[in-house]
């Protein structure tokens, strides 16, 4: 009977930017990748093979505890701050078997932390929490000779009080997400409470306990999940180019993969990409370097080159391919993509850089009750713009394209200049993207309400230019300057004494007919039925006429008016109340 192979658990390290994710991993592997990253922020996924031998070296506590470790090690995935990589997915759930959520104990749950918690909860990913940077608590005494519990208990009273207050505040915040949590040494049943492990990636305090918790939970709860099957299964993480060569970085999460073996990769068009694996390079243990292999076993990080060129998208799943099983594989991929990308018959357009990030975005949009009509991977293109333009006719709130970690194609930039009503919002951090979307929709709502309001009538004040009288009557044609507001054809005007003057028939500027004129513009206007000499010779200004009903509507929605429009409105009210003091009250 063939011996059962247990693979490494896949562990993702996630959390808010600058809370110490990479620093904790660096302490495990005794490297300093953090200082090599631009601005100290992880720029790409890095995976680390962490073998059994290293666990024993890093964690002497394990030997003392008497745990007989069966797992061959871990595959760690260090993720950038945004939710794309927290959300690495495989069929039926999260790619990660476990997650370490890193929280700076002194800063608590920040927006990105909250976003990660929501994604972990959605994916049902088991996780533990590293309460990092305990050494930054004022007066903290690091003592690695003692157990972590003894070290915490032996802190000066004022320091212990600060520690208790900060960890309890985080535990309290977690209850609002539906999680009970406690310090790991107070927990009896880890299926019911999230373990909090205080630690410092700088001094190393608590890091052994963190590793021990990972080992213990993997051993106790994941053993059945870690059995390797025959079929190779994986996820394409990134598609990269080096000179003329194109390769992908991928994770093999089940089975074995051989060089020259055939695989099927999912495609957004519900089709299959079938290709041979030309070269396999596997990540070396505790290293960022790769080595060429003829065969690899899950779970591991890989660089793959394929025999055929194909338009492969990041985040797509792949399977070992058997001839004649195309329809079966298509069905598996179809279910996987349908699980991931669910859209509605109305809503905005959403684009992201990978399948995982797209689903992360869709999950968070759903939580905000923002519907999505169309979702896709890659840069924003003409088709996306066309969809948003069609939305403009149906519902202007949905004439928005959301781009998570993607760019805008050049031809779309040209179209965008021609149609300012289509909104494109780009961001690399998902919670900021959602915030920007909510603000844009709020602004749009005000804009639409304002357009409805201004549809009642326009607010305008004209200064008569007496030196430019072109015709005295039939119709009167003369020059005006738009002092405040907008001048629009067919608007009815009154003078400063509330006497009706008439409707503007035509507006001209340098012999060109205009439909409207804006503030400070000087134009010629014509008003039928007016004798300039008799009615306007001694007048200085004209005002757009409004009814009491229109005024009350403006008053009710005054937050939609700008300062200039409010000024005109006040002046019109004063004019109207010359003869009727109760006008508009």
C-alpha positions in Angstrom: 0.0 0.0 0.0 1.3 3.4 -1.0 2.3 5.6 2.0 0.1 8.6 2.6 1.9 11.9 1.9 1.2 14.9 4.1 2.0 18.2 2.5 3.1 21.5 4.1 0.2 23.7 5.4 0.0 26.9 3.4 0.2 29.9 5.8 -0.6 33.4 4.7 0.8 36.3 6.8 -1.5 39.3 6.4 -2.5 42.6 8.1 -2.3 46.3 7.9 0.7 48.0 6.1 3.6 48.5 8.5 2.3 46.3 11.3 5.2 43.9 10.9 4.1 41.1 8.6 7.4 40.7 6.8 9.4 41.3 10.0 7.8 38.3 11.7 8.6 36.1 8.6 12.1 37.5 8.5 12.6 36.5 12.2 11.5 33.0 11.3 13.9 32.7 8.4 16.6 34.9 9.8 16.7 37.2 6.8 16.1 40.9 6.3 13.9 41.3 3.3 12.0 44.2 4.9 14.9 46.6 4.4 15.2 45.5 0.7 11.6 46.4 -0.1 10.7 49.9 -1.5 9.6 52.0 1.5 9.6 48.9 3.7 6.3 47.7 2.1 6.1 44.3 0.5 5.9 44.9 -3.2 5.0 41.4 -4.4 4.0 38.0 -3.0 7.1 36.1 -1.7 6.7 32.5 -0.7 9.0 30.8 1.7 9.4 27.0 2.1 10.0 26.5 5.8 11.2 22.9 6.4 10.6 20.7 9.4 14.3 21.0 10.4 14.0 24.8 10.6 10.9 24.5 12.8 12.9 22.4 15.3 15.8 24.9 15.2 13.5 28.0 15.6 11.2 26.5 18.2 12.9 24.6 21.1 9.6 24.9 22.9 8.2 22.3 20.6 10.6 19.6 21.9 9.8 20.6 25.5 6.1 20.3 24.8 6.5 16.7 23.6 4.5 17.3 20.3 5.4 14.7 17.7 5.3 16.9 14.6 4.0 15.1 11.5 3.9 18.0 9.0 7.0 18.4 6.7 7.1 22.2 7.4 5.2 25.2 6.1 4.8 27.2 2.9 4.6 30.8 4.0 3.1 33.5 1.8 4.0 37.0 2.7 1.3 39.3 1.2 1.2 43.0 0.3 -1.2 45.1 2.3 -4.1 44.9 0.0 -6.8 42.2 0.1 -5.9 40.7 -3.3 -3.5 38.3 -1.8 -5.3 37.7 1.5 -8.0 36.4 -0.9 -5.9 33.8 -2.7 -8.6 31.1 -3.5 -8.9 27.5 -4.5 -12.1 25.6 -5.2 -14.3 25.5 -2.2 -12.4 28.0 0.0 -9.2 29.7 0.8 -5.8 28.7 -0.6 -4.3 29.3 2.8 -4.9 26.5 5.3 -4.1 29.0 8.1 -3.4 32.7 8.4 -1.4 34.8 10.8 -3.1 38.2 11.1 -0.5 40.7 12.3 -1.8 43.6 14.4 0.4 46.2 16.0 -0.8 46.0 19.7 -0.3 49.8 20.0 -2.4 50.7 17.0 -5.2 48.1 17.1 -7.5 47.3 14.2 -6.9 49.7 11.3 -9.0 49.9 8.1 -6.8 47.3 6.2 -6.9 45.0 9.2 -10.7 45.2 9.2 -10.7 44.4 5.5 -8.5 41.4 6.0 -10.7 40.1 8.8 -13.8 40.4 6.6 -12.0 38.4 3.8 -10.8 35.7 6.3 -14.3 35.4 7.7 -15.8 35.2 4.2 -13.4 32.4 3.2 -13.7 30.6 6.5 -9.9 30.6 6.9 -8.7 29.6 10.4 -6.4 32.3 11.8 -4.4 33.3 14.8 -3.4 36.8 15.7 0.2 38.0 16.3 0.0 41.1 18.6 3.2 42.5 17.4 5.4 45.3 18.8 4.8 44.6 22.5 8.4 46.0 23.0 7.0 49.5 21.9 4.8 49.6 25.1 6.5 52.2 27.2 8.5 50.5 30.0 8.2 47.0 28.5 10.9 44.6 29.8 11.9 41.9 27.4 12.8 38.6 29.1 13.3 35.7 26.7 14.5 33.5 29.6 11.0 33.3 30.9 7.9 31.9 29.2 5.8 34.5 27.4 3.1 34.2 30.1 5.6 34.7 32.9 7.2 37.6 31.0 3.8 39.3 30.7 2.8 38.6 34.3 6.2 40.0 35.6 5.9 43.4 33.9 5.7 46.4 36.1 2.1 47.1 37.2 1.7 50.2 35.1 3.1 48.4 32.0 0.9 45.4 32.6 -2.1 47.6 32.9 -1.3 49.3 29.5 -0.8 45.8 27.9 -4.1 44.5 29.3 -6.0 47.6 28.2 -4.6 47.3 24.6 -5.1 43.6 24.1 -8.6 43.8 25.6 -9.5 46.6 23.3 -8.5 44.5 20.3 -10.4 41.5 21.7 -13.4 43.7 22.1 -13.2 45.0 18.5 -13.0 41.4 17.2 -16.4 40.6 18.8 -18.0 43.1 16.4 -16.8 40.8 13.6 -18.3 37.8 15.3 -15.0 36.4 16.8 -14.3 35.5 20.5 -10.6 35.8 21.3 -8.2 35.6 24.2 -4.5 35.2 25.0 -3.5 31.8 23.7 -2.5 30.5 27.1 -6.0 31.1 28.4 -7.7 29.1 25.7 -8.8 25.4 26.1 -10.8 25.0 22.8 -9.1 26.7 19.8 -12.2 25.9 17.6 -14.2 28.4 19.7 -11.7 31.3 20.3 -9.1 33.1 18.2 -5.7 32.9 19.8 -3.9 36.1 20.5 -0.1 35.7 20.7 1.8 38.8 22.0 5.2 39.1 20.3 8.0 41.3 19.0 9.5 40.7 15.6 12.4 43.0 16.7 13.4 41.2 19.9 12.0 37.8 19.1 9.9 37.6 22.2 6.8 35.5 21.6 7.9 34.3 18.2 8.6 30.7 19.5 5.1 30.7 20.9 3.7 31.9 17.6 5.4 29.0 15.7 4.3 26.5 18.4 0.7 27.6 17.9 1.0 27.2 14.2 2.4 23.7 14.6 -0.1 22.7 17.2 -3.2 23.9 15.3 -1.9 22.3 12.0 -1.3 19.0 13.7 -4.6 18.9 15.6 -7.1 20.4 13.0 -5.6 20.2 9.5 -4.2 16.6 9.2 -7.1 15.4 7.0 -6.9 18.5 4.7 -3.2 18.0 4.1 -3.3 14.5 2.5 -1.9 14.8 -1.1 -4.1 13.5 -4.0 -2.8 12.3 -7.4 -4.2 15.3 -9.4 -1.9 18.3 -9.4 -3.8 21.5 -8.5 -2.5 25.0 -8.3 -3.0 28.8 -8.7 -1.2 31.1 -11.1 -0.1 34.1 -8.9 1.7 36.4 -11.4 2.6 36.4 -15.0 6.1 37.9 -15.6 8.4 38.7 -18.5 12.2 38.4 -18.4 13.8 39.6 -21.7 12.0 37.4 -24.3 10.9 34.8 -21.9 7.5 34.7 -20.2 7.0 32.7 -17.0 4.5 32.5 -14.2 4.9 32.3 -10.5 2.5 29.8 -9.1 1.6 27.7 -6.0 1.1 24.0 -6.3 -1.3 23.2 -3.4 -2.1 19.6 -4.2 -0.5 16.6 -6.0 2.7 16.3 -8.0 3.8 18.2 -11.1 6.3 16.8 -13.6 8.3 18.6 -16.3 6.7 18.0 -19.7 3.4 17.1 -18.0 0.2 18.7 -19.5 -1.9 21.1 -17.5 -5.2 22.9 -18.1 -5.5 26.5 -17.0 -8.8 28.3 -16.5 -9.8 31.2 -18.7 -12.3 34.0 -18.2 -14.1 33.1 -21.4 -15.1 29.7 -19.8 -12.5 28.1 -22.1 -9.4 26.0 -21.4 -5.8 26.8 -21.9 -4.0 23.4 -22.4 -0.2 23.5 -22.4 2.9 21.5 -21.5 5.1 22.5 -18.6 8.4 23.2 -20.3 10.5 24.1 -17.2 9.8 23.9 -13.5 11.8 25.9 -10.9 11.0 25.4 -7.2 11.6 27.9 -4.5 14.6 26.8 -2.3 13.9 26.5 1.5 14.4 29.7 3.4 15.4 31.5 0.2 14.1 33.8 -2.5 16.1 31.7 -5.1 14.7 28.9 -7.3 16.2 25.7 -8.5 15.3 23.6 -11.6 13.4 20.4 -10.9 12.0 17.4 -13.0 9.2 16.9 -10.5 7.8 18.8 -7.5 5.3 17.8 -4.7 2.8 20.1 -3.1 2.7 22.4 -1.3 5.4 24.6 -2.9 6.1 27.9 -4.8 7.1 27.6 -8.4 8.3 29.4 -11.5 6.9 27.7 -14.6 7.5 28.1 -18.3 5.0 26.7 -20.8 5.5 25.3 -24.3 2.7 27.4 -25.8 2.2 31.2 -25.5 -1.2 31.9 -24.0 -3.1 34.8 -22.5 -2.9 33.6 -18.9 -4.5 35.8 -16.2 -3.2 36.1 -12.6 -5.2 34.2 -10.0 -6.4 31.5 -12.4 -6.5 27.9 -11.2 -4.8 25.0 -13.0 -5.2 21.2 -13.0 -3.2 18.3 -14.4 -4.8 17.5 -17.8 -6.0 14.2 -19.2 -7.1 13.8 -22.8 -10.8 13.3 -23.1 -11.6 15.0 -19.8 -12.0 18.5 -21.3 -15.7 18.9 -20.4 -15.1 17.6 -16.9 -12.3 20.1 -16.3 -14.3 22.9 -17.9 -17.1 22.2 -15.5 -14.7 22.3 -12.5 -13.3 25.7 -13.6 -16.8 27.0 -14.5 -18.0 26.3 -10.9 -14.8 27.8 -9.5 -15.2 31.0 -11.5 -18.9 31.2 -10.8 -18.3 30.9 -7.1 -15.8 33.7 -7.4 -17.4 36.1 -9.7 -21.1 36.8 -9.1 -22.7 39.8 -10.8 -26.1 41.3 -11.0 -28.4 42.6 -13.8 -27.5 46.2 -12.9 -24.6 48.0 -11.2 -21.2 49.4 -11.6 -18.2 47.9 -13.5 -15.4 46.4 -11.5 -11.9 45.5 -12.7 -8.9 44.0 -10.7 -5.4 42.7 -11.4 -6.2 39.0 -10.5 -9.0 36.6 -9.8 -8.3 36.7 -6.0 -8.3 40.5 -5.9 -11.4 40.7 -8.0 -13.3 38.4 -5.6 -12.0 40.4 -2.6 -13.4 43.5 -4.2 -16.7 41.9 -5.0 -17.0 40.6 -1.4 -16.5 44.1 0.1 -18.8 45.7 -2.4 -21.5 43.2 -1.5 -21.1 44.1 2.1 -21.7 47.7 1.2 -24.8 46.8 -0.9 -23.2 48.2 -4.1 -24.3 46.0 -7.1 -21.9 45.0 -9.8 -23.1 44.5 -13.4 -19.8 43.4 -14.9 -16.5 42.2 -13.4 -13.2 41.3 -15.0 -9.4 41.0 -14.8 -6.9 43.4 -16.4 -6.7 47.0 -17.4 -9.8 49.2 -18.1 -10.6 48.9 -21.8 -13.1 50.2 -24.4 -15.7 47.5 -23.6 -15.7 48.6 -19.9 -16.2 52.2 -21.0 -19.1 51.2 -23.3 -20.8 49.3 -20.4 -20.4 52.4 -18.2 -21.8 54.6 -21.0 -24.8 52.4 -21.4 -25.4 52.6 -17.6 -25.4 56.4 -17.9 -28.8 56.1 -19.7 -30.2 53.7 -17.2 -28.9 54.9 -13.9 -26.1 57.6 -13.6 -25.1 56.1 -10.2 -23.8 53.1 -12.1 -21.8 55.0 -14.7 -18.7 54.2 -12.7 -15.7 51.9 -13.4 -13.8 50.7 -10.4 -10.1 49.7 -10.9 -8.3 47.8 -8.2 -4.6 47.8 -8.8 -5.0 48.2 -12.6 -4.4 50.9 -15.3 -6.5 52.7 -17.9 -5.9 51.9 -21.6 -4.8 54.9 -23.7 -7.9 54.8 -26.0 -10.1 54.9 -22.8 -8.3 58.1 -21.7 -9.3 59.8 -24.9 -13.0 58.6 -24.5 -13.0 59.9 -20.9 -12.1 63.4 -22.1 -15.1 63.3 -24.4 -17.5 62.1 -21.8 -16.8 63.6 -18.3 -19.9 62.0 -16.8 -18.3 58.5 -16.8 -16.3 58.2 -13.6 -13.2 55.9 -13.3 -11.8 55.3 -9.8 -8.4 53.7 -9.4 -6.7 52.6 -6.2 -4.2 50.0 -5.0 -5.7 49.6 -1.5 -9.2 48.2 -1.5 -10.6 50.0 1.5 -9.5 53.3 0.0 -11.1 52.3 -3.3 -14.4 51.6 -1.5 -14.2 54.9 0.4 -13.6 56.8 -2.9 -16.5 55.0 -4.5 -18.9 55.9 -1.7 -17.8 59.5 -1.8 -18.2 59.6 -5.7 -21.7 58.1 -5.4 -22.6 60.6 -2.7 -21.3 63.5 -4.9 -23.2 62.0 -7.9 -26.4 61.9 -5.8 -26.0 65.6 -5.0 -25.2 66.4 -8.6 -28.3 64.6 -9.9 -30.5 66.2 -7.2 -29.0 69.6 -8.0 -29.7 69.1 -11.8 -33.3 68.3 -10.9 -33.5 71.4 -8.7 -31.9 73.6 -11.3 -34.4 72.1 -13.8 -37.1 74.1 -11.9 -35.6 77.3 -13.2 -32.2 78.9 -13.4 -30.8 81.4 -10.9 -29.2 84.4 -12.7 -28.4 88.0 -12.2 -27.6 90.2 -15.2 -25.9 93.6 -15.3 -27.2 95.8 -18.2 -24.5 97.2 -20.4 -26.1 100.5 -21.4 -23.3 101.4 -23.8 -24.4 98.4 -26.0 -28.0 98.9 -27.1 -28.4 97.5 -30.6 -32.2 97.8 -31.0 -34.7 99.6 -28.8 -37.8 97.4 -29.5 -39.4 94.6 -31.6 -37.4 92.9 -30.0 -35.1 94.9 -27.7 -31.5 93.8 -28.3 -28.8 94.9 -25.8 -25.6 93.9 -24.0 -25.5 92.3 -20.6 -22.8 90.8 -18.3 -23.7 87.7 -16.3 -22.9 88.9 -12.7 -24.0 85.7 -11.0 -25.2 82.3 -11.9 -26.0 81.1 -15.5 -28.0 82.7 -18.3 -30.1 80.3 -20.2 -32.4 80.8 -23.2 -36.2 81.2 -22.5 -35.5 82.3 -18.9 -38.1 84.8 -17.6 -36.6 88.0 -16.0 -37.7 90.7 -13.6 -36.1 94.0 -12.7 -35.0 95.4 -9.2 -38.6 96.5 -8.5 -40.2 93.1 -9.3 -41.6 94.3 -12.5 -41.9 91.6 -15.2 -39.6 92.2 -18.2 -40.0 89.1 -20.3 -38.3 86.0 -21.6 -34.8 85.9 -23.2 -35.3 84.8 -26.8 -31.7 84.7 -28.1 -28.2 85.0 -26.7 -25.3 86.0 -29.0 -21.6 86.4 -28.6 -19.5 87.7 -31.5 -22.4 86.8 -33.9 -22.5 83.2 -32.6 -25.8 82.0 -31.1 -25.5 80.5 -27.6 -27.9 78.4 -25.5 -26.3 79.7 -22.3 -23.8 82.1 -20.9 -21.7 81.8 -17.7 -20.5 84.2 -15.0 -18.5 87.2 -16.2 -19.4 86.5 -19.8 -20.6 89.6 -21.8 -23.3 88.8 -24.4 -26.1 90.4 -26.4 -29.7 89.3 -25.6 -33.0 89.8 -27.3 -36.3 90.2 -25.4 -39.6 90.4 -27.4 -42.2 92.9 -26.3 -39.8 95.2 -24.5 -39.1 98.9 -25.2 -35.6 99.5 -23.9 -36.0 103.3 -23.6 -39.2 103.1 -21.6 -38.5 100.0 -19.4 -34.8 99.6 -19.0 -33.1 102.9 -19.6 -32.7 103.6 -15.8 -32.4 100.0 -14.7 -29.1 98.5 -13.5 -29.8 94.8 -13.1 -32.2 92.0 -14.1 -33.0 88.8 -12.1 -34.4 85.5 -13.2 -38.0 85.2 -12.0 -39.0 82.4 -9.7 -42.3 81.4 -8.2 -43.0 80.9 -4.4 -43.2 77.1 -5.0 -39.8 77.1 -6.7 -38.3 79.3 -4.0 -39.5 76.8 -1.3 -38.0 73.9 -3.2 -34.6 75.8 -3.4 -34.8 76.6 0.3 -35.5 73.0 1.2 -32.5 71.9 -0.8 -30.2 74.8 0.0 -27.2 72.4 0.8 -27.2 71.7 -3.0 -26.7 75.4 -3.9 -23.3 77.1 -4.0 -22.6 80.5 -2.4 -23.2 82.4 -5.6 -26.6 80.8 -6.1 -27.6 81.5 -2.4 -26.6 85.2 -2.9 -28.9 85.5 -6.0 -31.7 83.8 -4.1 -31.4 86.2 -1.2 -31.5 89.2 -3.5 -34.6 87.8 -5.4 -36.4 87.3 -2.1 -35.7 90.9 -1.1 -37.2 92.1 -4.4 -40.2 89.8 -4.1 -41.0 91.1 -0.6 -41.1 94.8 -1.7 -44.8 94.3 -2.5 -45.5 91.2 -0.4 -43.6 90.9 2.9 -44.8 87.3 3.5 -43.6 86.1 0.1 -41.9 82.6 0.4 -42.6 82.3 4.1 
